[in-house]
Amino acid sequence: MSRAELERFFFLDDVDRGLVEAKRRDHNKLGFALQLVTVRNAGAFLEEPLGVPAELVDYLAEQLGIADASCVKSYGERSMTRLEHQWEIRSVEVWREFSDVEGELGEWVEARAWTTGDGPKALFDAAVGWLRERKVLLPGVTTLVRLVASRREAANQRLWETLHDLLDDGQRTALDGLLEVPDGHRNSRLDRLRRPPVRVSGPAMVDALQRASEILGLGFAEVDAEVVPPRRLAELSRYGVQGKASLLRRHGDSRRAATLLATVTYLQTRAVDDALDLLDVLIASKLLARAERESAKEKLRTLPKLGKASAKLAAALGVLLEVTGAHDDLAEQAADDGDAVEPVSLAQVWAEIEAVVPRSELADALTAVVELAGSPDSDADEAWRSELVKRFATVRPFLPLLCEVIRFGAAPDGQRVLAALRDLPRLWGGGRNKVDRSEIDEQLLIGSWRRLVLHAPGLEPGAIDWRAYTFCVLEQFHRCLRRRDIFAVNSSKWGDPRAKLLAGSAWTTAKPVVLASLGLPADPDDHLDERAEALDATFREVTVGLPDNTAVRFDEHGHLHLAALPAEAEPPSVENLRVLTNRMLPRVDLPEVLLEVFAWTGADAAFTSITGGDARLADLHISIAALLVSEACNIGWAPVIKPGVPALTRDRLAHVDATYMRMDTIKAANATLIAHQARIGLAQTWGGGHVASVDGMRFVVPVQTINARHNSHYWGQKRGATWLNMINDHAAGLAGKVVAGTPRDSLHVLDVLYDRDGGQKPQMIVTDTASYSDIVFGLLTLAGFTYAPQLADLPDQKLWRIDTRADYGPFATAARGRIDLERVRRHWEDILRVTASIHTGAVRAHDVIRMLSRDGHPTPLGEAIAHYGRIHKTLHVLRLVDDTGYRRDIKAQANLQEGRHALARRIFHGQRGELRQRYYEGMEDQLGALGLVLNALVLFTTRYLDAAISELRAAGYEVRDADAARLSPFVRHHVNMLGRYSFLTPELAGGLRPLRDPSEPDEEEIA
């Protein structure tokens, strides 16, 4: 036990000393003190009071002034003394017996199980905490395990029966029919309905809408399943979506009906989400992007022809200007002499031009330029929009189904577009070939769409090009859908974020609690005045220091430039320490790392059965480790299967994968690793856990899926996905999120921050420039974070001021923006409501930011939040200018994240490092496993580095904390990740493997 732990948990205060000093002999004093502190921390009196670490006995003896701590061995000679001391402690400390509260605890456990669905271990730990909070002596482990198991089973039965009773006999029969396998088919109807789309095409869109229609048509939309806690419903649906139909059939009537009802309820929303996800990809990548590519190719093909035609026109114009210019000069000279000059005739001009370019060629050139360059009133989008119209056959099959299957709603800005979308099938349905101009909404004809719709070649008078109008409406529908100006009513992902914001009594109840937790005032006046004063004072303080700040300069346009940070010199002692500690690390296989970390932490206990029952498998931790290695290394199961080992057979791994491996168990295991990492002394040397960074790691996705996007910068012609992950300054990964393609990180940063697996809430958040926006700055600051993005484009950044008359010296041009505090004040109540809704999880930050930002055209509320964010953005830039230590902290955290990504690439080496999952859940589970293995490896390395430092110090080697802080937890030379997968762990008497001799050079290169 460390000194810090002893001082934190086993310190004796004055009252404790008074109780102890009343005892006559030293061994009784020390024994009484031991029982006093152990019951407080263990919640029970130990059967053997002396069975504690020697460090604890020595620490108590030190506090009591007892010179010989070994005298405590005499404490147990008289058994009545030990019992009398226990009775006294019970009386003084007011400890109660378990039997006094057993019924109350049982009701509490059942209520918690009903609400949360926690597994046996989580409920057991919670029950222990409940007992200790109320100073109840803990019963035997078996007694408490039986109570938790019985009450948890009662809560489960109540859940199943509640949902079962919501259904009539016909509905129960319909649900059971989902598990039947039709003749001539290999899978049940449920298997088919829960399989999301993967291909991106028009026919696939039709299939997705038909799937949604079939699920919505089952007739369960009106069943009110909200009578049970949402978390329990989600838990049941997850089991129903992942479980085999044959397994579901074996359950009793109530459990089977409840599981299927929860599953169908989930699929009703999920099918709509899947259809709209596919529509988003189809429009963005298969229609709009492809039309742009084709129009660009066509433009390149026509450039030579356009160039030749333009050259001929230019030559003719040159002759015209030359002839008329020469004539004008002669006329001017003749006028001076009093003479007159005959005007140049048109025939003369044409004669001169045709001497250079024949008239027929000139006519052809003019025709070519008009055709290729377009008309003067066209815009830059006309070419690709014209190309887009050719793809009408892709959208015609599914557009009639879209509004028929999915119930859309709209905010005021989206109502005209939604009305036009609903009207489209009427315009070209029934074989119509002509649509009159009066039948469409001309206010939607923006930009070049007006020409394409109203003035397309070959149109009859008064008619329109209805194909062009269809795409005009579809383009604006897509934009409104992304902004949530149009939304799907029965959707979690594409729904209306406004409807999810706290309102009415929910807002009234949550408001004081949220404002207190975030330190925000209900009245903004004093708060904004303080922010204004802080901004003004910071401007003036930084301006005063500019003459001595050699890193800063302003160019001729007044733009701010900040010199790169000079590299910090690394003393020889750091390299020496790095070499020594790296040599001392034990050499292991990656699976052995996981098994050893499981033994230290018990993290494998987080992998509970999806059925809710207790695990009945021997060596389950070995199967878990094998699956984690196969997923994290991207190698599949074949390398880890060992037919002669029961825990590693294919059937065993398939069962464990389906039953125990899922995102919530991975997150629970991760929380345990994060907590253990934070307790290591070396990790505390790296930081206090208050700084974190969020950044994306990119993966090529070579399979057909709707969860990948194109980005030529990262993947060339391929598609990919991004794993946004967060790491704190303890080097522990706190959270992760999979997003399709490479969207701006700013849309997802807050969601990642609020979905931590574990660990303390970080205070400062570091990101790259892609995660920055003024709205995100405002929301992060309101949520209680200090936002510190790296700003690569600093000269282009506009700084903001409140007082436009203030003299900020060289910052006068850079600080050209004005912050409108009145705008913030007017919207303050709604700003607080949005912040609280995100903070409480009522709405996703991603949806709110899209709604507020509207693709660069913020709503009034979005503008108000942006103005608030500009205060803190400017303070951040000024601190970058003035505080080198702040810049180094940001850079160090960013480097830490890059180190983690480099190690992740090394681990995820199989199949060329490509992510080959078709479904989002598969991507999420695999990258979640990678994050867990990363944390386990970092914990392993950190603990052994810490042990190496302790051993070096014990041997008299000087290790400075500043040098230790520069050691990396991402070294990897000591871990084998390729080809050899051993799942054996040695007996570790002291909890750790023996360290290697640092005097023996390593043959391998130190990473």
VEXNU-871088 format. One record per residue (C-alpha): x, y, z. Coordinates in steps of 0.05 Angstrom, whole numbers, plus 5000, padded with zeros to 4 digits. Layout:
XYZ ...
***
This chain:
500050005000 502650694983 503551245034 498251655000 493151095006 494850985080 494051725095 487551765056 483951165085 487150995152 488551655186 486451685260 483252335282 482852605353 476552225370 479651575345 485851695387 481551815448 478151135439 484850795427 488451115485 483250845534 486250155523 491749955572 496949565533 500349735466 498049095432 490749235452 491349955428 494149735361 489049165354 483249625371 485750135320 486249585267 479149365278 476750085278 479850255210 478449595176 470949595192 470550295164 473950095099 471749365092 464749445120 465648845165 470048595222 475448125196 475347405220 482847485231 484048215251 491548155240 490747915168 492548605140 498648875104 504649015147 504849735121 498049865153 500349605221 506650035217 502750655197 497850575256 503650445304 507051075279 500751495292 499951205362 507251275380 508250525390 515550365377 514749615367 509149465319 510348715325 507048735394 500448675357 501647925352 499447875424 492648175408 489147525393 491247145456 484647305491 478847215444 473947605488 478248225481 477248225406 469748135413 469148665467 472749155421 467948985365 461949115410 464849785432 466249995360 459149795339 456350215395 460650835385 460450825309 453150625307 454050015261 447649625248 446448895235 444648655164 438248325189 435549005209 435649265137 435148635095 428048775071 429549515055 435849315017 431948784978 426849304955 432449784935 436149244895 429749044859 428049764843 435149874816 434849234775 428049444747 430750134726 437749984703 438149244684 444949204717 448348524719 449548124783 456448414796 454249134787 448249014833 452648664884 457549244885 451849744889 448849354947 455549364984 455850114973 448750194999 450449805062 456850185075 453550855066 448550665120 453850365165 451049665162 455749085175 456548675112 453747965113 457247365084 458447395009 453746814996 448147145033 448647784993 449447414927 442947034941 439247674957 441648024894 440147424850 433047334876 431248074873 434248134804 430247544779 423947854809 425348504771 426348124706 419947734715 416248384728 419248674664 417248084621 410248034649 409048784642 410748774568 407148104557 400748394586 400848984537 399348494480 393048134459 393047414435 393347604362 399448044373 403047494412 401647004356 404247514305 410647594345 411746844350 410846804275 417047234267 421146654294 418546144244 422745954183 418245964120 418545374073 424145434024 427945934066 434045854111 432546424159 426646664200 422747284183 425947624243 432847474215 430847814150 427648424182 433448574229 438548564173 440049284152 441749504080 448949494058 448849663983 448150383958 443450393898 436450563876 433949843882 437149793951 433350423971 426850103949 428549483990 430149914051 423550274047 419749624037 423249334098 421149954139 414149884112 413749154131 416249284202 411649884212 405949464184 406648934238 401749344279 405749494342 406650244333 400750374379 403249924435 405650384491 412050054514 414250674552 411150384615 417950044626 424550414636 427750594568 434250264589 430849604602 427149644536 433749784500 437049194535 431548724514 431648974442 439148884439 438348164459 432748074408 436848384352 443147974367 440247324393 438946724349 431646574333 432545864359 434846134427 429046614431 424046054417 426445674478 424446224527 417946224566 411846574539 412647224578 420047304565 419447124491 413647604479 417148164518 423648074480 420248064412 415948674428 422149064450 425648834387 420049044340 419349714376 426749834365 426549604292 420750074277 425550654291 431750314266 428850144198 427050874186 434051084207 437150564161 432850794102 434651524112 442051354123 441951004056 438251584024 443552064051 449251644022 445551533957 444252273944 451052513969 455552003937 451851643881 447952243854 450752923872 458152723877 457952283815 454352833775 459753323796 465252833776 462052693708 460953433694 468253573713 470553023666 466153303610 468953993622 476053723616 474153363551 471354003521 476954463543 481254353479 475254493434 473255103476 480455343474 480955293398 474255633388 476056183437 482756293402 479156413335 474256903367 479957253401 483757313335 477557613301 476458093358 483758293355 483058463281 476758863295 480059263349 486259373307 482359613246 477660063285 483260323328 487560513268 481660863236 480261253300 487461493302 487161723229 480562073241 483462443301 489662663262 485362893202 480863293248 486963653275 488863833203 481764033185 480863433138 475862853139 476962103134 472161613102 469161133154 471260413152 465859993119 463259333147 465858993084 472859253098 472558993169 470158313147 475458283094 480858403146 477757883194 476957353140 484257443122 485657153191 479556713205 474556483151 467456703166 464755983168 470055783220 468456403260 460956213261 462655503283 467355783337 461856243363 456955663366 461955233403 463455773455 456155903469 454855153475 460954993518 461555613562 454055673576 449656273577 451556903616 446056793668 448156083686 451755923751 457455453770 452654903789 448954853723 453754343691 453253823746 445853953756 444753813682 448553163691 444452993752 437953043714 440352453671 439952003732 432452053741 431751293732 435451193798 430451583840 423851463805 422650763836 423450983909 420851693911 413451493913 415051023971 419051534010 413351974036 408551384036 412850974085 416351514126 412352034163 415952694155 415053354192 418054024179 420254664213 417855314179 424155344135 422754644108 415254644098 415154874025 420454354006 416653794042 410153984008 413653973940 416753283955 409952993973 407153273908 412452983862 409152303849 402852663826 406753073775 409752493737 405451913759 400551553714 404951613652 404552363646 409452673598 407653403607 407453823671 404754533669 408655103700 402755273744 403154593779 409954713812 412555163867 416955653829 419755953894 424055313900 427455443833 434055723860 440155873818 441055483754 435055043770 430555593743 433755533674 433954783676 426654713697 423355283658 427755363597 430354683580 431154543505 425054273469 419854483521 412854663498 410355353518 408155353591 411154663605 416954493651 422353963654 419353533709 425653113716 429753733731 424353973779 424553303815 432053373828 431254113846 426453893902 430553283921 436953693928 433554193975 430053624013 436853304025 439653964051 433554084096 433853364122 441153454142 439554114177 433453794210 428954314178 425453684153 425453084200 422652384206 417452324261 419051594278 426651644279 431951714331 437551944285 433652364235 428252614283 426853324305 431953544357 427354124377 422253634403 427453304447 429753944481 427654014554 421154404559 415454544607 415854194675 421953784653 425854424640 423354744704 425554144744 432354054711 434254794706 436654934777 440454274781 443954354714 445655084724 448654924792 452854354764 455354774706 456155424745 451655814698 447156384722 439756454705 440857194694 446457324644 448058054660 453457974713 456357364679 457057714611 459858344644 465257914677 466857584611 467358264577 472058524630 476357904625 476857964550 478658704553 483858594608 486958004570 487558414506 491058974544 495658504583 497858124521 498858774482 503559034536 507858414531 508358414455 514958794450 518458234489 514757664454 519357454397 514556894375 509357384351 509157824289 503858184249 504358204173 502958814129 495558634129 495258614205 494557854208 497357504269 503057004260 505856564315 512556224308 513055474316 514955224385 522355074390 523854364409 525454264482 532453994493 532353294522 537553184576 541852554571 538652294635 532052214598 534951784543 538851374594 532551254635 528551074572 533750554551 534150244620 526650194632 525349924562 530549384573 527249194639 520249084610 518448334607 517448034537 510347774527 505147594475 499148044468 494047524494 498347444557 497948194568 490348154568 490047554615 494947874663 491148534663 484648154675 487947814735 490048494764 483548864751 477848374745 475648734682 473448084650 467748054701 464448624662 462948134604 456047904627 451147484588 446247834543 440847364568 441547664638 443647004669 450046834706 456046574667 456545814668 462945734629 469745534656 475545974634 470846494605 476447014611 480746614562 475146614510 474047364521 481547494512 481747084448 475847464417 478848134437 485447954405 482147714341 478048354335 483448844356 488748524311 483748454254 485747734242 479247364250 478246744294 482646244257 489346434290 486546394360 482445754354 485645154388 481244534381 484644194441 483044764489 475644784510 475745544519 478545644448 474345194404 470345514347 463645344378 465645634445 468146284413 461846344371 457546274433 461546764475 461747264418 454247254410 452647244484 458047654520 461548104470 457748754458 458949494465 456249584535 460449024564 466649304528 465249994558 464349704627 470949324623 474249954597 471850344658 475549864703 482049944664 481450704664 480650704740 486750254750 490950674703 489351304743 492050984807 499050844780 504351334805 507651414736 500851584704 499952114757 506752394738 504252474666 498152884688 492352944734 487052664687 484453374675 486753444603 483953034545 484153044470 479352814416 481752624347 479952154290 483351534265 481651364192 480250664165 479150424094 472550034089 473049594027 466249244035 459249454013 456249874069 452250504080 456950684138 462850904095 464051524052 468951753999 474852214014 480352223962 485252564010 485251964057 482951374016 483751543942 478151213904 476050783963 471350934020 472450944094 470251104165 473151494223 474151264295 473651884338 476851724405 478652104468 484952004510 486752354576 493552554602 493951904640 494451584570 487751234581 482751204525 476151474554 471251414496 470351274422 465251374367 464951104296 462751604242 461951474168 467151814124 470752424149 465552924173 467853534212 469853284281 466453894311 459653564299 461452984344 466353234397 461053374450 457752694440 464452354451 465652774514 458852604543 459451854528 465651694568 466750974586 469551194653 474651634688 473852334715 470952884673 476653244637 477054004644 481154194583 479553904514 484753904459 482753794386 485453954317 482954524274 477654084241 473954044307 473354794315 467355244303 464755844341 458355464359 462354874386 466755364425 460555654457 457254984473 463654684502 464755294546 457555284569 458354544585 464054694633 470054514589 476054934572 476554854497 483654884469 483754704394 490154734354 489155284303 493455134243 490655724204 491956244258 493356834209 486456724179 483056724247 478757334263 479357564335 473357874369 472358464414 466558764452 468859494456 470059724384 473260374409 478560034452 485760104430 489059424428 495259644390 497659144338 491358724348 487159274317 486358914250 486358204276 480958384327 476258644274 470158244296 464958514344 461558084396 454158254405 452658144479 445558384470 444257814422 446857334475 442457644529 436157604486 437156854475 440156674543 434156264566 434255844503 441855784506 441155494576 435655024553 439854754495 445854674541 441854314594 438653854542 445453634517 448153574588 442453134611 442652694549 435752904525 438553064456 444952904418 449753484411 450953274338 443653394321 443454054358 449754314323 447054134254 440454464271 443855104296 449355164244 445055014182 451154894136 454355564152 447855964156 446555944232 439756044262 438856654308 439956204368 446055904335 448856604323 447756774396 451556154419 457056314368 457857024395 458556734465 463656244439 467656804405 469257094474 472756454494 475756324426 479157004429 481556874500 484356214476 488256544418 490957084465 493256554513 496756184456 500356834440 502356984511 503356314546 508555834518 507055334572 499855304550 501955174478 506654614501 501154294542 496654284481 502154004437 504053474488 496853224492 496253214416 502852814412 500052334464 494052204419 498552104358 502551594398 496251214415 494051204342 500950944321 500350374371 493250244348 495750174276 500949674300 495749254335 490449304280 495148994229 490948434198 487648494129 492049094112 489049494169 482349544133 475849544171 471549004138 465049064176 458549194137 454149404195 455049984243 454549544305 460149104277 464649714266 463049974335 464449304369 470949174332 473749874345 471249844416 475249194424 481349554395 480450114446 479949614503 486149244481 489849904473 488050094545 490049414571 496849454536 497950164561 496149954631 500849354627 506649784602 505350354651 505149884711 511649544691 515050204676 512850444745 515749804775 522249904736 522950614763 521750364834 526949824825 532050314797 530950794855 531450234905 538250054874 540650774884 539651024812 537151734812 530551804774 527852504770 520352594763 521453054704 525152494668 519951974686 514552434658 517752374589 517151614586 512151374535 506750854552 506350694477 512950314470 511549644438 518149274429 516548824489 509948564462 509148064406 502948184364 504447754303 503547014291 504146734361 498046764406 499346444473 493746444525 497846184584 499746614643 505046434694 503946404769 505647104792 507247064865 508147814874 502848014824 507948204771 512847844727 520247924744 523448514709 529248384662 536348574677 537649274648 545049134642 543648634586 542949004519 536748874479 537748574410 531448904386 531149644368 528050054424 521450334398 
***
